C-alpha cells in the first residue's frame, strides 16, 4: 500500500525546508536574499528537500513556478511573535484551500499545555479528519508552551509527541529534548506517527550536521529545518551534508 506521506518523503525519510518564520518571527530572521520566497523555493529545489513548508499567502503568490519541482506543505495556522497573550495559533487556511494551492501535506501547531489547548486539540482532530478524506498527511507541530511548562523537558516533549498519535497525525514535529535517549523515548511514544525534529536558531553548520547524526540515531524520520539552512552562508552545502546524514 502506498503510504500517505510518500509525496513528501524519500525512502520514508523527511527533509523539509521550513519557511513560515516570516509570520512566526517576522523579518528579523531575514536578510536581503532569504526574505524573497523565490530564493527559498529555488533552494528547496536545488537542495533536493523532500518538501517546503510555507503559509498560504507565500504559496498563493510564489509556488506556481515551482509546482513540479518541490512538494509543498502548507501550515494551516500561525501567529506573530508580537502578542503577549497566552499561546494560541488560529486557523488561517483550510485543508481544501491548501490542496487547491498545490499542497500535498498540511501542518498544524498545537501549543500543548496552553490554557487554550482545548481549541487547538479539537481543531487538529478536525483537520486530520478533513485531510485524510483527501489522502493528505497531517504534520502536528507539537510545541509544549504555557505558564509553568518547560518546553524541552523530556517527559513533556514525549507527551507532546504522544498527543500527535492520539490525534491521528501522520507525523509530528518536535524540538530536540536535549539528549538522544530523550528523543528516542519521544519517538517510541509517538508510535506509528513519524517524528521530525525542528532546526532551531542558527548554529555552526558542522555542529548542525553532527546534531542531526545524533537525532537520526534516535530513530526520527528526519528534520524540518529553516534558519539552519537559509541563514547559512552556503545553504546548498549544508543541504548536501544533511542529505548524506539523513538518507
Ligand atoms: P527553524 O528550523 O528555523 O527553527 O524552524 C522550525 C519552526 O518550527 C518553524 O516552522 C516555525 O516558524 C518556528 O520554528 C517556530 O518556532 P518558535 O515557536 O519556537 O518561535
Boltz pocket constraint, residues with backbone or C-beta under 6 A from the ligand:
constraints:
  - pocket:
      binder: B
      contacts: [[A, 18], [A, 19], [A, 20], [A, 21], [A, 24], [A, 25], [A, 141], [A, 143], [A, 198], [A, 199], [A, 200], [A, 201], [A, 224], [A, 225], [A, 226], [A, 227], [A, 228]]
      max_distance: 6.0
